[in-house]
């Protein structure tokens, strides 16, 4: 009987700790990835609470972000940190610009709003980018760039050239398999066919 009570108490303690951990994970919908290793490990720094906030200074390619943390204003250089998480979305800095990380299977896909000339002046247009891993430069997502970056993977390159009729189609998403069509082609000729996350 005593052993049963001890087991029950132990299970309750473990359950409470699990709930606390889950609450902390859910709460950490914002914060800073100081390094690429932190991003890979999912480790956020300067996670703001209700009284704290992050100021990203993205206008005109500001070189710093401001974090109000623990009642102190902290300035971090964008070129010295990997990126950040905001509203549950992850971003990587490259040349002081923030790129939203869309997918990490095999290689990384990103998006970013870029001001482009329109009939009524400048307007934000979502553009797409990629990098072969979390440490390599971010490039425009084009068939030509994919061809150069994956020169050693002939099957993948040839399939991209044959399958897509222009750069605009490279971000096509197949909802039936929950995967970008570009990533499907990438893994089609991999040895095990199982997507591996380039940044994790």
N, C-alpha and C positions, 0 to 999 in steps of 0.2 A: 504494500500500500504506500509506504514512504517513497519507494522508488518511483511509483506511478506519479506521485505528486511532484517529485523532483523533475521527472521527464516533462510533465505538463508545464511547470514553471519555466523550464529551459526553453520549451517550444514557444511559450508566450514572449519571453525575452527576445528570442531570435526573430519572432514575427514583428515585434515592436521596432527592433533595429532595422528590419527590412523595410517597414513602412517609412521610417525616418530617412533612410537612404533614398528611397523612391521619391520622397517629397523634396529632398535636396537636389536630386537629379532633375526633377520636373521644374524646380524653382530656377535652376541654372540655365534659363533660356537665353541668358546674355552673359557676356564676359569676353576676355581677351585670351587668344592663344599666343603666348609669348614666343614659342619656337615651333618648328615643324614637328618635333617629337611630342610636344604638348598636344598638337592637333591630332597626331596619330593615336595618342593615349586618351583623347577626349578630356584633357585637363584644362580647365578654364581658370584664369586668374582675374582678379578684380571683378568678381561677379557681383553686380549691384543688387541691393535690396530695395525696398520701397522708397527709401530716402536717397538712394544713390542714383546716378545716371551716367550714361556714356554720351559724349559729344564727339561726333565722328569727323567734323570739319572736312567734309568731302567737297565742298564748293571750291572751285578753282584749284583743285588738286592740292589742298592743304597737306603739309608734311607731317602733321601730328594729329593724334586723337587725344581728347581730354576725358579723363575718368574721374568722377567724383566718387571717392571710395573711403568709407570710414570717416567722413567729414573732411577729407583732404582732397584738394584738386591735384591730380597727377597727370602729367603730360608724357605721352609715349610717342616716339618717332615711328612712323609707319614702316620705314625701311629697316627697323630693328626688331619688328615683331612679325609673326606669321600672318595673323589675321584676327578675326573676332567672330562671335556668335551674337546675333540679335534676333529676337522674336522666333527663336528656334532654328534660324537659318545660319549656315556657316559661310564665311567670306575669307578670301585670301588677298593679301596686299601684294601688288606687283607694280613697281615704278610709281608708288604712292597712290595707286588706284585700287579700289575694292572690287573684287570679282566674286560673285556668288557661286559657290560650289554646288553644282547640280547633281553630279554623279562621279563616283570614284572607282567603279569597277573597271579594272584593266588599266585605264588612264583617266585623267580627270577632265570633266566637262564643266565649263563655266558660262555665266551670262553676265552682262553688264549693260546698263542703259547708257547710250552714247548720244549726245546732242548732234543731230544731223539737219542740214538745211531742208526746209519744206516750203510749200507754197505760201505759208503765213509766217515765215521765219524759222528759227531753230525749234526742233521738237525732239523729245527723247525717243530713241528707237532701241529696242533690245537687240543686242548683238551677241554672238556666241564665240567661245574660245575653248582652247584645250591646252593641257600640258601632259607630257608623257609620265610624269610623276609629280609629287608635291614639292620637289626641289628644283625642277627644271623651269625654264622660262615659259610664260603664257603666250600662246600664239593665236592668231586669227584662225577660226575653224574653216579651213578651205580644203578642197580636194588636193590641191597642189602641196599645201603644207603637210597634210597627212601622208602624202606620197614620200615626202622628204624625211619626215620624222620616223616612219616605219619602213625604211628602205630594206631592212633585212627580212621583213615579213611579206614576201611577195604575194602569197595567197590573199592576205588581207588587202593589200594595196590594189591588186587587180580587181577584187570584188567591189571595192569602193568605187573604182573607176567605171566599172560596168553597171553597178546598181544605181548610183546617183547620177542624175543628169545635170546637176548644178550644185553650187555650194549651199543654196538655200534649203535643200532637202536633207542636209546632213544631220539636222536635229529632229528628224521625223521620229515619232514615238509610237511603238506598237503596244496598245493597251491590252491586247489579248495575252501578251507575255510579260507585260510591265517592264519593258526594256526599250532603250533607244535602238533603232534599227542599225545604227553605226556600231554600237556595242555588240549587237547580235552577230554582225559580220566579223567583228574582232575575235569573238570567242568561238565562232563556228569551226575554225581550223586550229584552235589551241588543243594541246594533247588531251587534257581531261574535260575540256568544254565547260568547266565550272568557273564563273566569274570570280576573280580575286580583286580585292580593293587595293588600288595602287597606293593609296595614302594611309592604309590601316595595317 
